[in-house]
């Protein structure tokens, strides 16, 4: 299966980036082709990201053009959206008619760092990151987490939304993945 990840940056940064990198690596090891449509580079651990995402499509031009280029060049079976606040990118992805899956990273909704602290500038993240920002994001690497089952769940969801034969799961899927 061909899976196009969508993320606001390229490289290591925090929990969402860890999730994107390790799931892309695992899906690649299972034989899937994985690419990424992304925003600016973080400058951190980008070599590992170049290995995980062999095809990369930077969001350097107009959003609709960048999305169209990624979709027509890579021809994904499904698009996997991680962090993307650019409405123009989301609208172009919806208009592409490629099945979309969105992971909701828990830190966007309840985190005080996501609150726009300054009403006039709408600046995000004036508060420093602390342990509460890190620990929820480490679920994928915590002891006892069924990572292989999580990747199987992703495969089943991607197959379902793209109309392919979905592998059977011997567990109940989690609620943090949404097909849209």
MIDOSE-1310 file (N, C-alpha, C; in nm, 2 decimals, decimal comma, always signed):
residues 180
xxxx	+0,08/-0,12/+0,00/+0,00/+0,00/+0,00/+0,09/+0,12/+0,00; +0,04/+0,23/-0,07/+0,12/+0,36/-0,07/+0,05/+0,45/+0,02; +0,12/+0,50/+0,12/+0,07/+0,59/+0,23/+0,14/+0,72/+0,23; +0,07/+0,83/+0,21/+0,13/+0,96/+0,22/+0,10/+1,02/+0,35
xxxx	+0,20/+1,04/+0,43/+0,19/+1,11/+0,56/+0,19/+1,26/+0,53; +0,12/+1,34/+0,62/+0,11/+1,48/+0,61/+0,15/+1,53/+0,75; +0,25/+1,62/+0,75/+0,29/+1,67/+0,89/+0,35/+1,81/+0,87; +0,33/+1,89/+0,97/+0,37/+2,03/+0,97/+0,53/+2,05/+0,96
xxxx	+0,60/+1,95/+1,00/+0,75/+1,97/+0,99/+0,81/+1,84/+0,95; +0,94/+1,85/+0,93/+1,02/+1,73/+0,88/+1,14/+1,71/+0,98; +1,14/+1,61/+1,06/+1,25/+1,58/+1,15/+1,20/+1,57/+1,29; +1,29/+1,53/+1,38/+1,25/+1,51/+1,52/+1,21/+1,65/+1,59
xxxx	+1,11/+1,64/+1,68/+1,08/+1,76/+1,76/+1,02/+1,72/+1,89; +0,90/+1,64/+1,88/+0,83/+1,60/+2,00/+0,76/+1,47/+1,98; +0,65/+1,44/+2,05/+0,58/+1,32/+2,05/+0,51/+1,29/+1,91; +0,45/+1,39/+1,85/+0,39/+1,36/+1,72/+0,49/+1,32/+1,61
xxxx	+0,60/+1,38/+1,62/+0,71/+1,35/+1,52/+0,77/+1,21/+1,55; +0,78/+1,17/+1,68/+0,82/+1,04/+1,72/+0,72/+0,94/+1,66; +0,59/+0,96/+1,68/+0,49/+0,87/+1,63/+0,50/+0,86/+1,48; +0,51/+0,97/+1,41/+0,51/+0,97/+1,26/+0,64/+0,89/+1,21
xxxx	+0,75/+0,91/+1,28/+0,87/+0,85/+1,23/+0,87/+0,70/+1,26; +0,83/+0,66/+1,38/+0,84/+0,51/+1,41/+0,73/+0,43/+1,34; +0,61/+0,49/+1,32/+0,51/+0,42/+1,25/+0,54/+0,41/+1,10; +0,60/+0,51/+1,04/+0,64/+0,51/+0,90/+0,75/+0,41/+0,88
xxxx	+0,85/+0,40/+0,97/+0,95/+0,30/+0,97/+0,90/+0,16/+0,97; +0,80/+0,14/+1,07/+0,74/+0,00/+1,08/+0,66/-0,03/+0,96; +0,58/+0,06/+0,91/+0,51/+0,03/+0,79/+0,60/+0,00/+0,67; +0,71/+0,07/+0,66/+0,80/+0,05/+0,55/+0,86/-0,09/+0,56
xxxx	+0,89/-0,13/+0,68/+0,95/-0,27/+0,70/+0,85/-0,38/+0,67; +0,72/-0,34/+0,67/+0,62/-0,44/+0,64/+0,59/-0,44/+0,49; +0,66/-0,36/+0,41/+0,65/-0,36/+0,27/+0,56/-0,25/+0,21; +0,52/-0,16/+0,29/+0,44/-0,04/+0,24/+0,53/+0,07/+0,19
xxxx	+0,49/+0,14/+0,09/+0,56/+0,26/+0,04/+0,51/+0,38/+0,12; +0,60/+0,45/+0,18/+0,56/+0,56/+0,27/+0,63/+0,69/+0,22; +0,55/+0,80/+0,20/+0,61/+0,93/+0,16/+0,55/+1,03/+0,26; +0,60/+1,15/+0,25/+0,56/+1,26/+0,34/+0,54/+1,39/+0,27
xxxx	+0,43/+1,46/+0,29/+0,41/+1,60/+0,25/+0,43/+1,68/+0,38; +0,52/+1,77/+0,38/+0,57/+1,83/+0,51/+0,60/+1,98/+0,50; +0,60/+2,04/+0,62/+0,64/+2,18/+0,63/+0,79/+2,18/+0,65; +0,84/+2,29/+0,72/+0,99/+2,31/+0,73/+1,06/+2,21/+0,81
xxxx	+1,19/+2,19/+0,78/+1,27/+2,10/+0,85/+1,30/+2,15/+1,00; +1,31/+2,05/+1,09/+1,34/+2,09/+1,23/+1,49/+2,11/+1,26; +1,57/+2,04/+1,17/+1,72/+2,04/+1,19/+1,76/+1,94/+1,29; +1,67/+1,85/+1,33/+1,70/+1,74/+1,43/+1,67/+1,60/+1,37
xxxx	+1,77/+1,52/+1,37/+1,75/+1,38/+1,33/+1,69/+1,36/+1,19; +1,72/+1,45/+1,10/+1,66/+1,44/+0,97/+1,70/+1,32/+0,89; +1,83/+1,27/+0,91/+1,88/+1,16/+0,84/+1,78/+1,04/+0,86; +1,73/+1,02/+0,98/+1,64/+0,91/+1,01/+1,51/+0,93/+0,93
xxxx	+1,47/+1,05/+0,92/+1,34/+1,08/+0,85/+1,37/+1,06/+0,70; +1,48/+1,09/+0,64/+1,51/+1,06/+0,50/+1,51/+0,91/+0,47; +1,55/+0,83/+0,57/+1,54/+0,69/+0,56/+1,40/+0,63/+0,56; +1,32/+0,69/+0,65/+1,18/+0,64/+0,67/+1,09/+0,69/+0,55
xxxx	+1,12/+0,81/+0,51/+1,03/+0,87/+0,40/+1,12/+0,89/+0,28; +1,12/+0,79/+0,19/+1,21/+0,80/+0,07/+1,16/+0,90/-0,03; +1,03/+0,92/-0,03/+0,97/+1,03/-0,12/+0,92/+1,14/-0,02; +0,97/+1,26/-0,05/+0,93/+1,38/+0,03/+0,88/+1,49/-0,06
xxxx	+0,78/+1,56/-0,01/+0,72/+1,67/-0,08/+0,70/+1,79/+0,01; +0,80/+1,88/+0,01/+0,79/+2,00/+0,10/+0,68/+2,09/+0,06; +0,62/+2,15/+0,16/+0,51/+2,25/+0,14/+0,58/+2,39/+0,13; +0,65/+2,41/+0,02/+0,72/+2,54/-0,01/+0,64/+2,63/-0,10
xxxx	+0,55/+2,57/-0,17/+0,48/+2,66/-0,27/+0,33/+2,67/-0,22; +0,25/+2,72/-0,30/+0,11/+2,74/-0,27/+0,05/+2,60/-0,23; -0,03/+2,59/-0,13/-0,07/+2,47/-0,07/-0,14/+2,37/-0,17; -0,23/+2,42/-0,24/-0,31/+2,34/-0,34/-0,21/+2,28/-0,44
xxxx	-0,11/+2,36/-0,49/-0,02/+2,30/-0,58/+0,07/+2,20/-0,52; +0,12/+2,22/-0,40/+0,20/+2,12/-0,33/+0,13/+1,99/-0,31; +0,00/+2,00/-0,27/-0,08/+1,88/-0,24/-0,10/+1,81/-0,37; -0,14/+1,88/-0,48/-0,16/+1,82/-0,61/-0,03/+1,75/-0,66
xxxx	+0,08/+1,81/-0,64/+0,21/+1,75/-0,69/+0,24/+1,62/-0,61; +0,22/+1,62/-0,48/+0,24/+1,50/-0,40/+0,15/+1,39/-0,44; +0,02/+1,43/-0,45/-0,08/+1,32/-0,49/-0,06/+1,27/-0,63; -0,03/+1,35/-0,73/-0,01/+1,30/-0,86/+0,13/+1,23/-0,88
xxxx	+0,23/+1,27/-0,81/+0,36/+1,21/-0,82/+0,37/+1,07/-0,74; +0,31/+1,07/-0,62/+0,32/+0,95/-0,54/+0,21/+0,85/-0,56; +0,09/+0,91/-0,59/-0,03/+0,82/-0,62/-0,06/+0,74/-0,49; -0,09/+0,80/-0,38/-0,11/+0,72/-0,26/-0,25/+0,65/-0,26
xxxx	-0,25/+0,54/-0,19/-0,38/+0,47/-0,17/-0,46/+0,54/-0,05; -0,39/+0,60/+0,04/-0,45/+0,67/+0,15/-0,35/+0,78/+0,20; -0,41/+0,88/+0,26/-0,33/+0,99/+0,32/-0,35/+0,98/+0,47; -0,24/+0,99/+0,54/-0,24/+0,98/+0,69/-0,19/+1,12/+0,74
xxxx	-0,29/+1,20/+0,79/-0,26/+1,33/+0,84/-0,23/+1,33/+0,99; -0,11/+1,38/+1,02/-0,07/+1,40/+1,16/-0,10/+1,54/+1,20; +0,00/+1,63/+1,21/-0,02/+1,76/+1,25/-0,03/+1,85/+1,13; -0,14/+1,92/+1,11/-0,15/+2,01/+0,99/-0,26/+2,11/+1,02
xxxx	-0,22/+2,24/+1,05/-0,31/+2,34/+1,09/-0,35/+2,43/+0,97; -0,28/+2,41/+0,86/-0,30/+2,49/+0,74/-0,43/+2,44/+0,67; -0,54/+2,52/+0,68/-0,67/+2,48/+0,62/-0,66/+2,46/+0,47; -0,58/+2,54/+0,40/-0,57/+2,52/+0,26/-0,51/+2,39/+0,22
xxxx	-0,42/+2,33/+0,30/-0,37/+2,20/+0,28/-0,48/+2,10/+0,30; -0,55/+2,11/+0,41/-0,66/+2,01/+0,44/-0,77/+2,02/+0,33; -0,80/+2,14/+0,29/-0,90/+2,15/+0,18/-0,86/+2,08/+0,05; -0,73/+2,10/+0,02/-0,68/+2,04/-0,10/-0,67/+1,89/-0,09
xxxx	-0,64/+1,84/+0,03/-0,64/+1,70/+0,05/-0,78/+1,64/+0,04; -0,88/+1,70/+0,09/-1,02/+1,66/+0,08/-1,06/+1,66/-0,06; -1,02/+1,76/-0,14/-1,06/+1,78/-0,28/-0,99/+1,67/-0,37; -0,88/+1,61/-0,32/-0,81/+1,51/-0,40/-0,89/+1,38/-0,41
xxxx	-0,99/+1,36/-0,32/-1,07/+1,24/-0,32/-0,99/+1,11/-0,29; -0,87/+1,13/-0,23/-0,79/+1,01/-0,18/-0,84/+0,99/-0,04; -0,86/+0,87/+0,00/-0,91/+0,84/+0,14/-0,81/+0,90/+0,24; -0,87/+0,97/+0,34/-0,79/+1,04/+0,45/-0,81/+0,97/+0,58
xxxx	-0,70/+0,96/+0,65/-0,70/+0,91/+0,79/-0,63/+1,02/+0,87; -0,69/+1,06/+0,99/-0,64/+1,16/+1,07/-0,61/+1,11/+1,21; -0,49/+1,12/+1,26/-0,46/+1,08/+1,39/-0,47/+1,21/+1,48; -0,54/+1,20/+1,59/-0,56/+1,31/+1,68/-0,46/+1,30/+1,79
xxxx	-0,35/+1,38/+1,78/-0,25/+1,37/+1,89/-0,31/+1,45/+2,01; -0,31/+1,38/+2,13/-0,38/+1,43/+2,24/-0,33/+1,57/+2,29; -0,21/+1,61/+2,26/-0,16/+1,73/+2,31/-0,22/+1,86/+2,25; -0,29/+1,84/+2,14/-0,34/+1,96/+2,07/-0,47/+2,02/+2,14
xxxx	-0,55/+1,93/+2,19/-0,67/+1,98/+2,25/-0,65/+2,02/+2,40; -0,60/+1,94/+2,49/-0,59/+1,98/+2,63/-0,47/+2,06/+2,67; -0,37/+2,06/+2,59/-0,24/+2,12/+2,63/-0,25/+2,27/+2,64; -0,20/+2,32/+2,76/-0,20/+2,47/+2,77/-0,10/+2,53/+2,68
xxxx	-0,01/+2,46/+2,63/+0,09/+2,51/+2,53/+0,02/+2,55/+2,40; -0,09/+2,48/+2,37/-0,16/+2,51/+2,24/-0,26/+2,63/+2,25; -0,28/+2,68/+2,37/-0,36/+2,79/+2,39/-0,29/+2,92/+2,33; -0,36/+3,00/+2,26/-0,31/+3,12/+2,20/-0,30/+3,22/+2,32
xxxx	-0,18/+3,24/+2,37/-0,17/+3,32/+2,49/-0,19/+3,47/+2,46; -0,15/+3,52/+2,35/-0,16/+3,66/+2,32/-0,27/+3,69/+2,22; -0,38/+3,75/+2,26/-0,50/+3,77/+2,18/-0,46/+3,84/+2,05; -0,38/+3,94/+2,05/-0,35/+4,02/+1,93/-0,26/+3,95/+1,83
xxxx	-0,15/+3,88/+1,88/-0,06/+3,81/+1,79/-0,09/+3,67/+1,76; -0,18/+3,61/+1,85/-0,23/+3,47/+1,83/-0,11/+3,38/+1,85; +0,00/+3,42/+1,92/+0,12/+3,34/+1,93/+0,09/+3,21/+2,02; +0,15/+3,10/+1,98/+0,13/+2,97/+2,04/+0,25/+2,94/+2,13
xxxx	+0,22/+2,88/+2,24/+0,33/+2,81/+2,31/+0,42/+2,91/+2,39; +0,37/+3,01/+2,45/+0,45/+3,10/+2,54/+0,49/+3,02/+2,66; +0,42/+2,92/+2,70/+0,46/+2,84/+2,82/+0,56/+2,74/+2,78; +0,65/+2,71/+2,87/+0,76/+2,61/+2,84/+0,70/+2,47/+2,85
xxxx	+0,76/+2,38/+2,77/+0,72/+2,24/+2,77/+0,76/+2,18/+2,91; +0,68/+2,10/+2,96/+0,72/+2,03/+3,08/+0,69/+1,88/+3,08; +0,70/+1,81/+3,19/+0,68/+1,67/+3,19/+0,54/+1,63/+3,14; +0,44/+1,71/+3,17/+0,30/+1,68/+3,12/+0,29/+1,68/+2,97
xxxx	+0,38/+1,75/+2,90/+0,38/+1,75/+2,76/+0,45/+1,63/+2,70; +0,54/+1,57/+2,77/+0,62/+1,46/+2,72/+0,56/+1,33/+2,75; +0,52/+1,30/+2,87/+0,47/+1,17/+2,91/+0,36/+1,11/+2,83; +0,25/+1,19/+2,80/+0,15/+1,13/+2,71/+0,20/+1,09/+2,58
xxxx	+0,30/+1,16/+2,52/+0,35/+1,13/+2,39/+0,44/+1,00/+2,39; +0,48/+0,95/+2,50/+0,57/+0,84/+2,51/+0,49/+0,71/+2,51; +0,36/+0,71/+2,49/+0,28/+0,58/+2,50/+0,34/+0,48/+2,40; +0,38/+0,52/+2,28/+0,42/+0,42/+2,18/+0,55/+0,35/+2,22
xxxx	+0,63/+0,41/+2,31/+0,75/+0,35/+2,35/+0,75/+0,29/+2,49; +0,63/+0,30/+2,56/+0,62/+0,26/+2,69/+0,62/+0,11/+2,70; +0,66/+0,06/+2,81/+0,66/-0,09/+2,84/+0,51/-0,14/+2,84; +0,48/-0,25/+2,77/+0,35/-0,30/+2,77/+0,26/-0,25/+2,66
xxxx	+0,31/-0,15/+2,58/+0,23/-0,10/+2,47/+0,24/-0,20/+2,35; +0,13/-0,24/+2,29/+0,13/-0,34/+2,18/+0,16/-0,27/+2,05; +0,28/-0,24/+2,03/+0,32/-0,16/+1,91/+0,29/-0,24/+1,78; +0,31/-0,37/+1,78/+0,28/-0,45/+1,66/+0,13/-0,45/+1,63
xxxx	+0,05/-0,45/+1,74/-0,09/-0,45/+1,72/-0,14/-0,31/+1,67; -0,07/-0,21/+1,72/-0,10/-0,07/+1,67/-0,07/-0,06/+1,52; +0,04/-0,11/+1,48/+0,07/-0,10/+1,33/-0,03/-0,19/+1,25; -0,06/-0,30/+1,31/-0,17/-0,38/+1,24/-0,30/-0,31/+1,23
xxxx	-0,33/-0,23/+1,33/-0,45/-0,15/+1,34/-0,45/-0,04/+1,23; -0,33/+0,02/+1,21/-0,31/+0,12/+1,11/-0,33/+0,05/+0,97; -0,27/-0,06/+0,95/-0,28/-0,13/+0,82/-0,43/-0,16/+0,79; -0,50/-0,21/+0,89/-0,64/-0,24/+0,87/-0,72/-0,12/+0,84
xxxx	-0,70/-0,01/+0,90/-0,77/+0,11/+0,88/-0,74/+0,17/+0,74; -0,61/+0,17/+0,70/-0,57/+0,22/+0,57/-0,64/+0,13/+0,46; -0,64/+0,00/+0,48/-0,70/-0,09/+0,38/-0,85/-0,06/+0,37; -0,91/-0,05/+0,49/-1,06/-0,02/+0,49/-1,09/+0,10/+0,41
xxxx	-1,03/+0,21/+0,44/-1,06/+0,34/+0,37/-1,02/+0,34/+0,23; -0,93/+0,26/+0,19/-0,89/+0,26/+0,04/-0,96/+0,15/-0,04; -1,04/+0,08/+0,03/-1,12/-0,02/-0,04/-1,05/-0,15/-0,06; -0,94/-0,17/+0,00/-0,86/-0,30/-0,01/-0,91/-0,40/+0,10
xxxx	-0,87/-0,52/+0,08/-0,90/-0,63/+0,18/-0,83/-0,59/+0,31; -0,90/-0,57/+0,41/-0,85/-0,54/+0,54/-0,81/-0,67/+0,62; -0,69/-0,67/+0,68/-0,65/-0,78/+0,76/-0,74/-0,79/+0,88; -0,77/-0,91/+0,93/-0,85/-0,92/+1,05/-0,77/-0,88/+1,18
xxxx	-0,84/-0,82/+1,27/-0,77/-0,78/+1,40/-0,83/-0,87/+1,51; -0,75/-0,91/+1,60/-0,80/-0,99/+1,71/-0,81/-0,90/+1,84; -0,83/-0,77/+1,82/-0,85/-0,68/+1,93/-0,94/-0,57/+1,88; -0,99/-0,49/+1,97/-1,08/-0,37/+1,94/-0,99/-0,25/+1,91
xxxx	-1,01/-0,19/+1,79/-0,93/-0,07/+1,76/-0,95/+0,04/+1,86; -0,84/+0,13/+1,87/-0,84/+0,24/+1,96/-0,92/+0,36/+1,90; -0,95/+0,46/+1,97/-1,03/+0,57/+1,92/-0,95/+0,69/+1,88; -0,82/+0,68/+1,87/-0,75/+0,80/+1,83/-0,72/+0,81/+1,68
xxxx	-0,77/+0,72/+1,61/-0,75/+0,72/+1,46/-0,89/+0,75/+1,40; -0,90/+0,84/+1,31/-1,03/+0,88/+1,25/-1,02/+0,87/+1,10; -1,11/+0,80/+1,04/-1,12/+0,80/+0,89/-1,21/+0,91/+0,85; -1,16/+1,00/+0,76/-1,25/+1,11/+0,72/-1,27/+1,11/+0,57
